[in-house]
């Protein structure tokens, strides 16, 4: 599912116009991004939790030629699925 398909599905399920659904989705994404930039966690019970982790710098290997490369430290977003997803089969 891509963004436009998600907007269409949200509009249909929430009885919103596509414009309203798009605004809601963009507000959710912006709010989530702001929270994660502040290193806050975003927990949605039953859905999951978004958080930010700090990855340390490390040495890796280029799979094409086997040479060592330095991988810099960076922040990554982690998503831990909630119980509803854990039970999905």
C-alpha positions in Angstrom: 0.0 0.0 0.0 1.3 3.4 -0.9 0.5 6.8 0.6 -2.4 7.6 -1.8 -3.9 4.1 -1.2 -3.6 4.7 2.6 -5.3 8.1 2.3 -8.2 6.5 0.3 -8.6 3.7 2.9 -8.5 6.2 5.8 -11.1 8.4 4.1 -13.4 5.5 3.6 -13.1 3.9 7.1 -13.3 7.3 8.9 -16.0 8.7 6.7 -13.8 11.7 5.7 -13.0 13.4 2.5 -9.7 12.5 0.9 -8.5 16.0 1.6 -9.3 15.6 5.3 -7.7 12.1 5.4 -4.5 13.5 3.8 -4.4 16.3 6.3 -4.8 13.9 9.2 -2.1 11.6 7.9 0.3 14.5 7.3 -0.4 15.8 10.8 0.3 12.3 12.3 3.6 12.0 10.4 4.7 15.5 11.3 3.8 15.0 15.0 5.6 11.7 15.1 8.7 13.2 13.5 8.8 16.1 16.0 8.4 13.7 19.0 11.2 11.4 17.7 13.5 14.3 17.1 13.1 15.2 20.8 13.9 11.5 21.6 10.4 11.0 22.9 8.7 7.6 22.5 5.4 7.4 20.6 3.2 4.5 22.0 0.0 3.5 20.4 -1.6 0.7 22.5 -2.3 -2.3 20.3 -0.4 -0.9 17.4 3.2 -0.4 18.5 5.9 1.9 19.8 8.2 4.2 17.8 11.5 5.2 19.5 15.0 6.5 18.5 18.2 4.5 19.1 21.8 5.6 18.8 23.9 3.4 16.7 27.6 3.5 17.5 30.2 3.9 14.8 31.6 0.6 13.6 33.8 -1.0 10.9 32.0 -3.0 8.2 33.0 -4.8 5.0 32.2 -3.9 1.5 30.5 -7.1 0.1 31.6 -6.3 -3.4 35.3 -6.2 -2.8 35.8 -7.3 0.9 37.5 -4.0 1.9 36.9 -2.6 5.4 34.8 0.6 5.6 34.1 2.9 8.5 30.3 3.2 9.2 29.6 6.4 11.1 27.4 6.7 14.2 23.8 7.6 13.6 20.3 7.7 15.0 17.8 5.2 13.8 14.0 4.9 14.3 12.9 1.6 15.8 9.3 0.3 15.7 8.2 -2.4 18.1 4.9 -3.9 17.1 2.1 -4.1 19.7 0.3 -7.2 20.8 -2.2 -7.0 17.9 0.6 -7.4 15.4 2.4 -10.0 17.5 -0.7 -12.2 17.3 -1.2 -11.7 13.5 -0.6 -14.8 11.3 
